[in-house]
Amino acid sequence: GAVVSQHPSWVICKSGTSVKIECRSLDFQATTMFWYRQFPKQSLMLMATSNEGSKATYEQGVEKDKFLINHASLTLSTLTVTSAHPEDSSFYICSALEGSAGNQPQHFGDGTRLSIL
Amino acid sequence: AQSVAQPEDQVNVAEGNPLTVKCTYSVSGNPYLFWYVQYPNRGLQFLLKYITGDNLVKGSYGFEAEFNKSQTSFHLKKPSALVSDSALYFCAARPPNFNKFYFGSGTKLNVKP
């Protein structure tokens, strides 16, 4: 159980293109989803916390207009990288929390490798 | 500031030997503690968690972790390493009643035959 599906797994596109990444919880309802960016030297950077039906909470330094997050249902959150540039190339990972109990782990998607030419 | 530290970027161990991946935390309250593993080009997989109770928790794939409140540590351990355990390991802490996880920087585990 507790499967999170992230799509697409790999995207290559031209500079200036907008790219949408989907994150779905397949067998549970996720009131909260997280979006991370992972840099080549391993570390995970939290970009934003997404709650169903409300605006996402962005971390300091993350451009809201650049990285649009929508959490329209209890099973789907999307991240849109608008007008992507080469510096946006990275590995993006989503995760979802099952229920509201604080002691539950996050369940992660398999990530999206974004390459902007 | 709240933080989780994994002091070793890399840990090398021979197959069959015990392994330890270290984690210390500076997070308010009595945080919930987690370990995750990441294989190349994949997301993170949950290994185990500490909420309360026994200081030694057991998780997936034979891994266990030891919680030490006085040292604010939560080290990951396995009695006998496998080559297939080679991966990137992340420690995380979550304050009670707060919807945010603090992750360590990750430790790359290399298990050599």
Contacts between the chains, C-beta under 8 A, distances in Angstrom:
chain1	res1	chain2	res2	distance
A	4	B	43	7.4
A	6	B	43	7.0
A	32	B	99	5.8
A	34	B	101	7.5
A	42	B	9	7.7
A	42	B	88	6.1
A	42	B	105	6.3
A	42	B	106	4.0
A	42	B	108	7.1
A	43	B	103	7.7
A	43	B	105	4.8
A	43	B	106	6.3
A	44	B	90	6.9
A	44	B	103	4.9
A	44	B	106	7.5
A	46	B	100	7.5
A	46	B	101	7.7
A	46	B	103	7.8
A	49	B	99	6.3
A	49	B	100	6.9
A	91	B	41	7.8
A	93	B	43	5.3
A	93	B	44	7.2
A	95	B	43	7.5
A	95	B	44	7.5
A	97	B	99	7.6
A	102	B	32	6.3
A	102	B	94	6.5
A	102	B	96	5.4
A	102	B	97	6.1
A	102	B	98	7.6
A	103	B	32	5.0
A	103	B	49	7.0
A	103	B	51	4.5
A	105	B	34	5.4
A	105	B	36	7.8
A	105	B	46	4.4
A	105	B	49	5.8
A	106	B	34	7.9
A	106	B	44	7.7
A	106	B	46	7.5
A	106	B	92	8.0
A	106	B	101	6.3
A	107	B	46	6.9
A	108	B	36	7.5
A	108	B	43	3.5
A	108	B	44	4.4
A	108	B	45	7.2
A	109	B	43	5.0
A	110	B	41	7.9
A	110	B	42	5.2
A	110	B	43	4.5
A	111	B	41	6.9
A	111	B	42	6.6
A	111	B	43	5.0
A	113	B	41	6.8
